[in-house]
Amino acid sequence: VQADPARRDEMMARSNNARTIPQIFINGRHIGGCDDLYALDRAGRLDPLLNEAPASA
């Protein structure tokens, strides 16, 4: 992403202009950063997201 400005712009658009990395996406859905991922796991909401079928393109 750092070396490809177009990909960086795409990531920022998809993540509401978040500038921290990593920005995590699961099945095309923006999760947030590392802290957000850990919070989902602690709340028991990560596994269901990982088990969802990917959205069809």
Backbone as JSON Lines, residues from 0, in Angstrom:
{"i":0,"aa":"V","n":[0.83,-1.18,0.0],"ca":[0.0,0.0,0.0],"c":[0.88,1.25,0.0]}
{"i":1,"aa":"Q","n":[1.97,1.22,0.73],"ca":[2.83,2.39,0.8],"c":[3.43,2.71,-0.57]}
{"i":2,"aa":"A","n":[3.79,1.7,-1.34],"ca":[4.43,1.93,-2.63],"c":[3.44,2.17,-3.76]}
{"i":3,"aa":"D","n":[2.16,1.97,-3.51],"ca":[1.15,2.1,-4.56],"c":[0.09,3.12,-4.14]}
{"i":4,"aa":"P","n":[0.24,4.36,-4.58],"ca":[-0.7,5.41,-4.16],"c":[-2.16,5.09,-4.46]}
{"i":5,"aa":"A","n":[-2.44,4.43,-5.56],"ca":[-3.83,4.09,-5.89],"c":[-4.4,3.13,-4.86]}
{"i":6,"aa":"R","n":[-3.62,2.13,-4.44],"ca":[-4.08,1.17,-3.43],"c":[-4.26,1.88,-2.08]}
{"i":7,"aa":"R","n":[-3.35,2.79,-1.76],"ca":[-3.46,3.55,-0.51],"c":[-4.75,4.36,-0.51]}
{"i":8,"aa":"D","n":[-5.04,5.04,-1.62],"ca":[-6.26,5.82,-1.72],"c":[-7.49,4.94,-1.58]}
{"i":9,"aa":"E","n":[-7.44,3.75,-2.19],"ca":[-8.57,2.8,-2.09],"c":[-8.77,2.37,-0.63]}
{"i":10,"aa":"M","n":[-7.68,2.02,0.06],"ca":[-7.79,1.59,1.45],"c":[-8.35,2.71,2.32]}
{"i":11,"aa":"M","n":[-7.88,3.92,2.11],"ca":[-8.36,5.02,2.93],"c":[-9.83,5.3,2.67]}
{"i":12,"aa":"A","n":[-10.25,5.19,1.43],"ca":[-11.67,5.4,1.11],"c":[-12.53,4.33,1.76]}
{"i":13,"aa":"R","n":[-12.07,3.08,1.73],"ca":[-12.84,1.97,2.3],"c":[-12.83,1.98,3.82]}
{"i":14,"aa":"S","n":[-11.86,2.64,4.44],"ca":[-11.73,2.62,5.9],"c":[-12.06,3.98,6.53]}
{"i":15,"aa":"N","n":[-12.86,4.77,5.88],"ca":[-13.23,6.1,6.39],"c":[-12.01,6.95,6.73]}
{"i":16,"aa":"N","n":[-11.02,6.91,5.83],"ca":[-9.79,7.71,5.94],"c":[-8.91,7.36,7.14]}
{"i":17,"aa":"A","n":[-9.03,6.13,7.65],"ca":[-8.14,5.7,8.73],"c":[-6.71,5.66,8.2]}
{"i":18,"aa":"R","n":[-5.78,6.16,8.99],"ca":[-4.39,6.24,8.55],"c":[-3.48,5.24,9.25]}
{"i":19,"aa":"T","n":[-3.97,4.58,10.28],"ca":[-3.13,3.61,10.97],"c":[-3.14,2.3,10.19]}
{"i":20,"aa":"I","n":[-2.07,1.54,10.37],"ca":[-2.01,0.23,9.74],"c":[-1.71,-0.8,10.81]}
{"i":21,"aa":"P","n":[-2.2,-1.99,10.7],"ca":[-2.99,-2.46,9.56],"c":[-4.44,-2.01,9.68]}
{"i":22,"aa":"Q","n":[-5.11,-1.9,8.56],"ca":[-6.55,-1.76,8.5],"c":[-7.05,-3.13,8.06]}
{"i":23,"aa":"I","n":[-7.93,-3.71,8.83],"ca":[-8.34,-5.1,8.63],"c":[-9.71,-5.16,7.99]}
{"i":24,"aa":"F","n":[-9.81,-5.99,6.96],"ca":[-11.07,-6.24,6.27],"c":[-11.34,-7.73,6.33]}
{"i":25,"aa":"I","n":[-12.58,-8.1,6.61],"ca":[-12.99,-9.51,6.58],"c":[-14.17,-9.6,5.63]}
{"i":26,"aa":"N","n":[-14.0,-10.41,4.59],"ca":[-15.03,-10.56,3.56],"c":[-15.49,-9.22,3.01]}
{"i":27,"aa":"G","n":[-14.54,-8.31,2.8],"ca":[-14.85,-7.01,2.24],"c":[-15.41,-6.0,3.23]}
{"i":28,"aa":"R","n":[-15.58,-6.39,4.47],"ca":[-16.14,-5.5,5.5],"c":[-15.0,-4.92,6.33]}
{"i":29,"aa":"H","n":[-15.0,-3.6,6.49],"ca":[-13.95,-2.94,7.26],"c":[-14.14,-3.22,8.75]}
{"i":30,"aa":"I","n":[-13.12,-3.79,9.36],"ca":[-13.16,-4.12,10.78],"c":[-12.51,-3.01,11.6]}
{"i":31,"aa":"G","n":[-11.45,-2.45,11.09],"ca":[-10.71,-1.42,11.79],"c":[-9.27,-1.85,11.95]}
{"i":32,"aa":"G","n":[-8.65,-1.41,13.02],"ca":[-7.26,-1.75,13.29],"c":[-7.14,-2.95,14.22]}
{"i":33,"aa":"C","n":[-5.94,-3.17,14.67],"ca":[-5.63,-4.31,15.53],"c":[-6.46,-4.29,16.82]}
{"i":34,"aa":"D","n":[-6.56,-3.12,17.44],"ca":[-7.34,-3.01,18.68],"c":[-8.8,-3.39,18.44]}
{"i":35,"aa":"D","n":[-9.33,-2.99,17.29],"ca":[-10.72,-3.32,16.96],"c":[-10.89,-4.83,16.77]}
{"i":36,"aa":"L","n":[-9.9,-5.45,16.15],"ca":[-9.95,-6.9,15.94],"c":[-9.94,-7.63,17.29]}
{"i":37,"aa":"Y","n":[-9.05,-7.21,18.19],"ca":[-9.0,-7.83,19.51],"c":[-10.3,-7.62,20.28]}
{"i":38,"aa":"A","n":[-10.89,-6.44,20.15],"ca":[-12.16,-6.16,20.83],"c":[-13.27,-7.07,20.31]}
{"i":39,"aa":"L","n":[-13.3,-7.29,19.0],"ca":[-14.29,-8.22,18.44],"c":[-14.1,-9.62,19.01]}
{"i":40,"aa":"D","n":[-12.84,-10.04,19.11],"ca":[-12.55,-11.37,19.64],"c":[-12.98,-11.48,21.1]}
{"i":41,"aa":"R","n":[-12.65,-10.49,21.91],"ca":[-13.04,-10.51,23.33],"c":[-14.56,-10.54,23.49]}
{"i":42,"aa":"A","n":[-15.26,-9.89,22.58],"ca":[-16.73,-9.83,22.66],"c":[-17.38,-11.07,22.05]}
{"i":43,"aa":"G","n":[-16.56,-11.99,21.53],"ca":[-17.12,-13.21,20.93],"c":[-17.73,-12.98,19.56]}
{"i":44,"aa":"R","n":[-17.35,-11.89,18.9],"ca":[-17.96,-11.57,17.61],"c":[-17.02,-11.81,16.42]}
{"i":45,"aa":"L","n":[-15.78,-12.21,16.68],"ca":[-14.84,-12.42,15.58],"c":[-15.1,-13.72,14.85]}
{"i":46,"aa":"D","n":[-15.24,-14.82,15.57],"ca":[-15.45,-16.12,14.92],"c":[-16.66,-16.12,13.99]}
{"i":47,"aa":"P","n":[-17.81,-15.56,14.4],"ca":[-18.93,-15.53,13.46],"c":[-18.6,-14.78,12.17]}
{"i":48,"aa":"L","n":[-17.85,-13.7,12.26],"ca":[-17.46,-12.97,11.05],"c":[-16.57,-13.82,10.16]}
{"i":49,"aa":"L","n":[-15.64,-14.55,10.78],"ca":[-14.73,-15.38,10.01],"c":[-15.45,-16.57,9.38]}
{"i":50,"aa":"N","n":[-16.54,-17.0,9.98],"ca":[-17.28,-18.15,9.46],"c":[-18.33,-17.77,8.43]}
{"i":51,"aa":"E","n":[-18.59,-16.47,8.23],"ca":[-19.55,-16.04,7.21],"c":[-19.0,-16.36,5.83]}
{"i":52,"aa":"A","n":[-19.9,-16.71,4.93],"ca":[-19.49,-16.92,3.55],"c":[-19.1,-15.58,2.95]}
{"i":53,"aa":"P","n":[-18.05,-15.55,2.14],"ca":[-17.66,-14.29,1.5],"c":[-18.78,-13.77,0.6]}
{"i":54,"aa":"A","n":[-18.89,-12.46,0.54],"ca":[-19.88,-11.85,-0.36],"c":[-19.5,-12.16,-1.79]}
{"i":55,"aa":"S","n":[-20.49,-12.48,-2.6],"ca":[-20.18,-12.77,-4.0],"c":[-19.87,-11.48,-4.73]}
{"i":56,"aa":"A","n":[-18.96,-11.59,-5.66],"ca":[-18.51,-10.4,-6.4],"c":[-19.44,-10.07,-7.54]}
